[in-house]
Amino acid sequence: MKKKKNKIKIIIIIMLLLITTGCSTVLKDSNNKAVKNENTGQTLMSNILCKPTNPKTTKIYEKYKVDLSKLPECSEFKITSGKYEGLWNTFFVKPLAFILLKLGVLIKNYGLSVIIISLLIRLIAFPITRKTALQSELMKKAQPELNRIQKKYENKQDQESLMKQNQEMMAVYKKYNINPLSGCLFAFIQLPIFIAFFEAVQRTPVIFEDKFLGLQLGTTPSVGVTLPTFYAYLILMVLIAGTTFFSFKMNSTGNMEDPTMKMMPTMMSIMIVVTALFMPTGLGIYWVTSNLFTIVQNILVKRSKEVHGKA
């Protein structure tokens, strides 16, 4: 168990180092306030990866004296374009932006490119996410026994009782072949992927200027609901709320008899929805795609022989 904890700590440290060695820089005005695109509500980044294609966006950057002359056209962007900005940009943001751009040019839509790349990433990570889903289902099967053990020792706080409780709980984990820490692995992987998508969308003008099914990828839903195509943004928000709720509910492994645990999927969904209101819709599309993949995957795992065969 100690070795597993150490591995998790090492993974967290590596990811933190990668994320903090280069990231988006917000474009600010003379009053040190973030500059927003009035048409989209998007907070603009000063360190964009390529030149804007929309004249209105170009004028905003020129107004705040951002040198666009050294940037490549988005159609000519390469992983090696621009100066070195740290490990995070080199290994996550630029490669992801490059793939999104190339696929977007091929299929002539960057929103669809976001969906396809999201699915490809989830397919690559499938062995890990499948194991997480399997552990979640096995934990649900084991939960009644774990609840009985907790109830048995709930009023006993002496050292001997605590040791017996831990031993009995470990026996249940062994019985159902559960590793309590394995369910956390994809959560650590998902965070940098989410941030990388956010930066790739925010820092690539041709992506955040594009449209998909009535949605402008750089527009925040909070601004989108005031536009003529407001219904598209409302549908997106409903999809974000619904898929997030079911995704969290399916992955819940705690004691669902506890009122706090029952409320957790709802509270987490509300928090994500509020956050999504002020995120680019391109990121919302990624989130919905990832959630749908998780839901389908969990349904398939729930029906698998591995879950029904453990007891």
DAKA-V309221 format. One record per pair of residues at least 24 apart in sequence whose ideal C-beta (glycine too) atoms are under 6 Angstrom apart, sorted by the first residue. I is the first residue (numbers start at 1). J is the second residue. Records with the same first field share a line. If there is no record, write none. Layout:
BEGIN
I=J / J
END
This chain:
BEGIN
4=181
11=188
15=192
18=87 / 88
19=88
21=86 / 87 / 88
22=85 / 86 / 88 / 89
24=199 / 202 / 203
27=64
40=216 / 218 / 219
41=219 / 220 / 223
42=218 / 280
45=202 / 203
48=203 / 205
49=97 / 203 / 204
50=74 / 77
52=205
53=206 / 209
54=209
57=205
74=206
77=101
92=196
93=196 / 199 / 200
96=196 / 200
97=200 / 204
100=200
110=207 / 210
111=212 / 217
114=282 / 285 / 286
115=289
118=286 / 289 / 290
122=293
128=185 / 186
129=186
132=183 / 186
133=297 / 298 / 301
134=301
135=182 / 183
136=251 / 253
137=301 / 302 / 307
138=176 / 178 / 310
139=178 / 253
142=172 / 176
145=172
146=172
147=255
176=310
177=310
197=283 / 286
198=283
201=280 / 282 / 283
215=281
217=281 / 282
218=280
219=281
220=278
221=277
222=277 / 278
236=284
239=288
240=273 / 276 / 284 / 287 / 288
241=269 / 273
243=288 / 291 / 292
244=269 / 272 / 291
245=269
246=295
247=291 / 294 / 295
250=298
END
